[in-house]
């Protein structure tokens, strides 16, 4: 867009600033790859939910890759339907990738 002021004619444009994190390629996890992040023997604990992969390693609700009978390293989308909490719980977790 062109604008005029007493100092002269100016061209204005919009620039989208993108963070370095968003420039990195999103990690895609197959179900087999996800299963390797089971929280056992010091491994990270990841779970799949609605196409995203979340890191639950540091959650106090997950111990050794287990939470109320649910195991890390799996896609838990269907299990959330019977969970005693809402899906907002997942929004507190760090997204580390997507399910392929």
C-alpha positions in Angstrom: 0.0 0.0 0.0 1.3 3.5 -0.8 0.8 6.3 1.6 1.7 10.0 1.4 3.0 12.3 4.1 4.7 15.7 3.9 8.1 13.9 4.1 7.4 11.8 1.0 5.7 8.8 -0.5 5.9 5.5 1.5 5.3 1.9 0.6 3.9 -0.1 3.4 3.9 -3.9 3.6 3.1 -6.6 6.2 5.8 -9.0 7.2 5.0 -12.2 9.0 7.6 -13.0 11.7 8.1 -16.7 12.2 9.9 -18.2 15.1 12.8 -20.5 14.6 10.8 -23.4 16.2 8.2 -23.2 13.5 10.8 -23.3 10.8 12.0 -26.7 12.0 10.4 -29.7 10.3 7.8 -31.3 12.5 8.7 -34.8 13.5 6.4 -37.4 12.1 5.9 -40.6 14.2 4.7 -43.9 12.9 2.9 -46.0 15.5 6.0 -48.2 15.6 8.2 -45.2 16.3 5.8 -43.9 19.0 6.0 -47.3 20.7 9.7 -46.8 21.4 8.8 -43.8 23.7 7.2 -46.0 26.4 8.7 -44.3 29.5 10.5 -47.5 30.6 14.2 -47.8 31.5 14.8 -44.0 31.3 13.2 -43.5 27.9 10.9 -40.5 27.3 7.2 -41.1 27.6 5.2 -39.9 24.5 1.5 -40.5 23.7 -0.5 -39.8 20.6 -3.8 -37.9 20.7 -5.9 -36.6 17.8 -3.0 -36.8 15.4 -0.4 -35.1 17.7 2.3 -36.6 19.8 2.7 -35.3 23.3 5.6 -35.6 25.8 4.2 -36.8 29.1 7.6 -37.7 30.6 7.7 -34.9 33.2 4.0 -35.2 34.2 3.5 -36.3 37.8 0.5 -38.3 36.6 2.7 -40.6 34.5 5.0 -43.0 36.3 7.3 -45.3 34.4 5.2 -44.7 31.3 1.9 -45.6 33.0 -1.2 -43.5 33.9 -4.2 -45.2 35.4 -3.7 -48.3 33.3 -2.8 -46.4 30.1 0.6 -47.0 28.7 2.9 -44.4 27.0 4.1 -45.2 23.5 0.5 -45.5 22.2 -2.1 -43.5 20.5 -4.6 -42.8 23.2 -7.2 -40.9 21.2 -10.0 -43.5 21.7 -9.2 -43.9 25.4 -9.8 -40.2 26.1 -13.5 -40.8 25.6 -13.6 -42.6 28.9 -11.1 -40.5 30.8 -12.3 -38.7 34.0 -10.8 -35.5 32.6 -11.2 -33.3 29.6 -8.9 -33.1 26.6 -7.6 -29.7 27.9 -5.2 -31.9 30.0 -3.3 -32.7 26.8 -3.0 -29.0 25.9 -0.7 -28.6 29.0 1.8 -31.1 27.5 4.5 -30.3 25.0 3.8 -31.3 21.4 6.8 -33.1 20.0 5.4 -34.2 16.7 2.5 -35.6 14.7 1.3 -39.1 14.0 2.2 -40.2 10.4 
